[in-house]
Amino acid sequence: MRFSTSLFLFIPFMVFGQKSVPVCHVPVPSRIKTITKSPVKFRPLKKSYIGMKRIPGGTFAMGSHDAQGRTDEFPVHQVQVKGFWMDETEVTNEAFARFVKATGYITTAEKAIDWVELSKQVPTGTPKPADSLLAPSSLVFVPTTGPVDLNDYSQWWAFKRGADWRHPEGPGSSIIDREKHPVVHVSWDDAAAYARWAGKRLPTEAEWEWASRGGLHGKIYPWGDESVNKAPYKANSFQGHFPYEDQALDGYKTTTAPVKSFPANGYGLFDMAGNVWEWCQDWYRHDYYKNSPRLNPKGPSTSSDPDEPGVAKRVMRGGSFLCNDGYCSSYRSSARMKSSPDSGLQHTGFRCVKDL
């Protein structure tokens, strides 16, 4: 079932006369208070740096350095971060499965939705969906058959019952032979739970951007300024005409790629552009850069998103396999996106960090 467009808000971004750039990530109604059991309690794993890269501390100009930057990527401001450790890849299905097996954890997408709470967040008068649509579900990308209004997210996103991290495209799909792909359909809550179990945490937004740049300064992408569409391909993205024609020139047609399928950046980190969006620790504010601290910023204490007033959001970074130059270009190092912490989608995952 596709939710009506009344549930989705669109505000184009304009910066210093730049063209309107659509929001890449579909805003979804929050699932606050899903029907669930008490939180799973577990002991964190012993400290280990296997599969992590040590990221040096340093100072950089945080924000957009290119004409595609959106309003929330400005102003460019100086930020200094301490050194830290970061997962060299996005958390994979294989790793997440170990977490679930060890703890019995149930993800947000595997829980039913509480309509009483959801009804408070959608327009007044929105009819209650059928009970079957409040069953465990998640948003799945469905390519259109031709060009559509890019302001209307409901044209290519559909809530699919039974879609979750084990079933990325819904019932009938599985993660068999995709053990090395990044886990998807994970909410911020799910990612934070995994990080605690692993003895790690989610990166701050400043840490993420600093790490993404891989030692480069003032560049558009983790690899420099060369177009994402120029071979040899450097990230898993959507080549062609979004949302109906993915030419799959990079070898992956509207799907995730195994981690390490594309070259690492200067810090030895893979998929800092494309593949899946990555949750960060920070709350999202569209105007945070105007008042961001210089030293180790950890994000605002509250969230504010004029696209969806009243819905608290967390930051996501890196873009996904659905990002396209004709639509959002969110594989840029400075690109920001946001979603409610209890939302999960087919192109959303995460990686973790650890303090030195």
N, C-alpha and C positions, 0 to 999 in steps of 0.2 A: 504494500500500500504506500502510495506517495502522500505525504502530508501536504495540505494546501499551502500555497505561497503565503497565506496570511500568517503562518507560523515562522516565516523567514523574513528578516529585515535586510534591506540593502541600502548602504550609503556609500556612494563612490568617493574615493580619496582624490584630492587635488592638492598638489604642492607646487607653489610658485609657477602656476600656469601649465603644469604638466597635464598630460591626458588622464582621464579617469581610468583607474585600475580597479577591477572588481576584487572583492575579498575572496581569497582562494579557498578558505575553509568554511564550509556551511555552518551557520549558527544553528544549533539544535536546542530545543527546550530542555531545560535541566531535568534530570531524573532524581532530584533530591528526595530522600526517603524512599528508596526502593524497598520492596518487601524482602527482608533479609534476616539472617540470624545474627547473633552477637558477633562482633569482629573476631577474627581468628587471632589467637595469641601464639607467638612462636619465639624461639630464641634466635638471635642473629647468628649467621655463620661466623666462623673464625676469620680474622682479618687476612685477606689475600689480595695480592696485586696482579694475579695471573689475568691476562687478557686486558690489562690496562696500560696506558701510556702516561708517563709523568709530564705534565704540562708546566712549563716555567711560568713564573709570575712576570708581570710587565704592565706597561701603560700603552693604551691605544685610543684612537678616535672612534668611539662607538656610535653607530648610526649609519645612514645611507651615504654612499659616496658616488651615487649614479642617478641618472634621470628617472629611473623607475621607482625610486624611493617613495613610500607613502607617508602620510602626515605623521603617523605614530613612530616613524623612524627618524624624526627630527626633534630638536636640533642635534647635530653631531656634537658630542661632548667627550672630554677626556675622562677616561676611567682607568684606574689601577687595580689589578687583581693579584692576589697571592697565588703561589703555585699550588697545584692540586693534581690528583690522579684522575684519569677519565677512561671509561670503557672505550676500547679501540673500535668497537662496533656497536650497533644497536642491539638491544637484548633480543636474543633469538627465540624461536618457538621451543627449541631444545632446552635452553636455559630456563624459560618460563615454566615449562613442563616439570622440571626438577623442583621448582618452587611450589607449584601446585601439589605435586606428589608429597612433598615434605610437610606441607602445612594444611592441606585440604582447602585451600583458599578458593573462593567462588568470585568470579569477576562481576563487575557491574552489569555487563551485557547478558549475563546468565541469570539475572534476577528479574522478577516481574516489576512493572512500573506502578507506583501509587498514583492513581488518577486525582485524588483529592489534592495532593501536593502539586502535581503537574498542572492542574486546572488554574492554579494561582499564577502561573507564569505565562499563559497563553492569552490571546485576546478574549475579553469578556464575550460570552455567548458562544464560544467555540464548543461544538457538541462533543460529548464524550465518545471516544472511539469504541469500537466493539471490544469486548473483553479479550478477544483473541489478539488484538493489536496492542494490548497492554502486557501481553506475555513477554517473556525474555526475548529481546530483539536488539538489533544494532543497525546502523546505517551502512548500506552497501552501494557502491557506484554501479550505475546501469548506463552504459553508453546510449546516446540517442541515435536515431536513424539519419539525422541530418542536422543542419544548423538550427539553433534555438536561441531564445533571448537569454544572454548570459547573466542577466539580473535575476533569473528565476532558477534558484538552486534545485527546486523540486523536480526539474526536468531530468536530472541525472542522479539524484540521490533517492534511495528508497529504504524505508525501515523494513527489514526482513526478519521475520520470526526465525529464531534458531541460528542467526548469525552471531558468532562469537569467536574467540581466539582459536578455538579448535576447528571452526567452520568459517573460514574467512569470507566466502561468498554465500554462506547460508547452508541449509541442509543439503547433503549430497556432496559438499566440498569437505576437504580435510587438510591437515598439515603433514600427511604422509608424503615423504620426499621433499618436504619444505622445512625440515628441521633447522636448516641454516638460514632460513628467511627471518626477517624481523617479526616478532610477535605483533599483532594488530588487534583492533577492537578492545584495547585496554584504556581505561579511564585514567585520569590523574591519580585517583584514589588507588587504583590497581598498581600503577607504576610506583607510587610512594610506598605501598605495602611491600612490593618486591624489593625495593631499595633498602628498606629497614631489615628485611630478612637477609639480604646479601651483605649487611654491615656497611652499606653505602648510603648515599642520598642522591636526590635529583640535583642537577647543576643549576646554579643561578643563571639568569639570562645573560648577565655580563660574562660569566665564565664560559657559557656556551659560545657566545660570539667570538670571544678571544680565542678559544680553542679552534673554532671553525676557520678562522683566518690563518691558522697554521704558521704564524710568524710573518705573514705578509701584512703590509700596512696600506690602507686606502684602496684595496682591491675589491672588485665586485663579488667574486666567487672564492671559494676555498682554494682554488688553483690559480687564481689571477683574474684577468679581464677577458680572456678568450671565451667566445660564445659557448653556451652549453650545447648548442646544436651543431657544433663543429666536430667532426671526427678527428681522432678517436674520441668516443664519447666518455665523459667524465662523471656522469651521474645518471641515475634511473629517473627519467622524466617522460613527459607526454609529447612525442614529436608528431606534428600534423595539425589537424584542426580539432580543437577541443569543443565539445565533449563527444564527438562522434567518430573521429578518425585518428587512431593512434597508429602511426606508421611503424612503430616499434624498431626504429633504426638502431636503438641501443641494445636490441635483443630481448626486450621485455614488454609485452603488450598489455597495458593496463593491469599490471600486477607487480608485486614486490619482486625484488631480485635477491639472491643469496647475498649475505653480507660479504664484503671483500670482492665483489664483482667488478668494482671500479677502483682506480688508483686512490691511495691514501693521500691526505694533505701533508703539509710540512711537519706536522707533529705526529704523523703515523696514524691518524684517525680516518676511518672509512665512512662513506655515506654522510658526511656533514652537509651534503646537498642532495636532495632527492631521496628516493626510496620511501621513507615514511617521515611524517612529522614527529618531532620529539618533544615530550613534555619537559618543561623547566619548573624549577621550584617556585618562581615568582607569581604573585598575583599580577593581573594585567590592568594597567591604566593607559589609556590612549595618550595622556599628557605627561607620563612619568619622566620622560627625558628632560623636561623643563626644570625638574627639581631633583634629578638623580644625584646621590652623593658621588664624589669622585673615587673614594676608596672602598673597594669591595662592596658595591651596591647589591643589596639582597631583595630589591623590589619594594613596592609600596605596601603599606599595611592593609589597604583595602583595594577593591577592584572597581573600575569604572569603565564602561564601554558604551559610548553613545549609540552604537548599533543596536544594543539590547539593554536599555537602562533597567537596572534592578536585578540583572543576572550576573552573579560573581563569576569571573573567568580566571583561568591560569594561562600563562604564556606557553606557546609552542614555537619551535624553531625548525628550520631546515628544509621545508617544502616536502614534496612527496612525488611518487610516480605519476601523479595526476597534474603536476605543475607544468605550465606551458607558457611560452613567451607571449602568445596571443591572448592570454587570460590573466595570469597573476605573477609569473616570474618569481615565485617565492623560494627558489633555490639560491637566491642571493644571501650572502653572509649576514646582512643587516635585516632581512625580511622578518617581520613579526606576525604571529597569528595567535588566536586565543580561542578558548572554549571552556564551558563549565566543567568543573573537575570531575563530574560524574558522567561525562560523555565519552563514548568510544566510537571510532569509525574504522573503516576498512583500510585507511591510509595513515593511521596514528599509532605510534609506538614510543620508545624512549631508550635512553642509555643513562648510566649512573656515573657518579664521581665519588671521590674519597679525598678527605683532607690529607695533606702531607704530615 
